[in-house]
Amino acid sequence: MRLLFVSHSFPPRDRPLASIGGMQRVAVELSDALPAHVLVSRLVLRSAWRWHHLQCALWLGPTMVHIWRKVRRGEVDAVLFSSMVTAALSPFVRRAAARRGVVLAAIAHGKDVTQKGPYQGLVVRRTLRALDAVLPVSRATGAACALRGMPESRIHVIPNGVNVKRFAMREHQGSASNTLLLCSVGRLVRRKGFEWFIRTVMPRLPACVHYHVGGDGPERQRIMQAIRHARVADRVRLLGRLSDAALQRLYAQADLLVVPNIPVPGDMEGFGIVMLEAGACGLPAVAARLEGIRDVISEGVNGHLVESGDADGFVHIITHLLDNPSTLRSLRIQARQHTLALYRWDAIAARFVRTLSSLRSYRMDAALPSHPPKNATAP
């Protein structure tokens, strides 16, 4: 099978941190893993956050023409869009793809499906109608696609993966004696729940529990205000955007990853790749039982789930692990083993290829003319 991979989510070659988040990391790492399983060509946009929206708008038109030409020339068997953003091109190439038996499929991450406004009516529903399959990263994202008209038979859930070479378990450096270091990593936006956790949970935890947050974003000022109001400035640090080396140091030093997401209409957490990256480093998570997060955490195996907004629940789990260091050590080992067993990119890429190959075979079988048996008598 010849696969065309289309993505608007690649960072500039010389500035890998200029445009990187969950969706961007998935696109890059899946693209790297696919060639081991299938013949791949790519159409990708490399851009930094600052000019991304303008560059993407200018890139989509020529990219649609390139896809259409490749489909018309019979150069590809399937097109995989890395998100619903690039999949917006599928209605324009749908007719040519149908004539050539080319499968059109898209990965759905969460917010690229649920974002509010004209985007819903003008892009999402129209795009879903044009696709042969949508490949959501979680059951929650799949349900969001179904709610917007995608038939269940065309929804195939495939989770995100993790680069286990990039995120490897190091010797646990641990925090200072008699302290517990919590960490969170992600864009500082409301749905991540960092401000809620600092304001509501941190004041109720023992003074020996510290919290470091890696990332940047529009909620930074609100989070800083919460730190001051909760009077936890001596225990909470905002680390800003982290390099790969700094991120791995944080995972090696921390005792628990905290994923305290809260529901925000139109801005769902489709998966939560940070839990895989931390898990590959042997860092278990205490996470909100919300949206795509529920697919990542297996209770008591690679972490614990707490109802979103349940401050008592977070306090209980964290203090229990503080008081039971042997349980926490076992959870670290389990988190690493669980992540390696289920979420290596090589295995995830193979699932993508198997799914697309099956869709392609079904498409070709359906296109074959029906011939009566040789000895059949015409009516």
Protein Blocks (a to p, Z undefined) as FASTA:
>chain_A
ZZddddfkbccfklmklogcfklmmmmmmmmmmmmmoccddddddddfklmmmmmmmmmm
mmmmmmmmmmmnopafbdcdfbfklmmmmmmmmmmmmmnopacddddfklmmmpgcjklm
mmmmmmmmmpmbdcdfbfklmmmmmmnopafklgccddddddfklmccdddebpaehiac
dddeddddfklommmmmmmmmmmpcfkbccddedddjklmmmmmmmmmnopmmmcccebj
adfklmmmmmmmpmbdcdfbccdehiacfkopmlmmmmmnopacddddehjllmmpcghi
loccddehilklmmmmmmmmmmmmmlmmmmmmmmmmmmmmmmgfklmmmmmmmmmmmmmm
mmmmmmpccdddfklccZZ
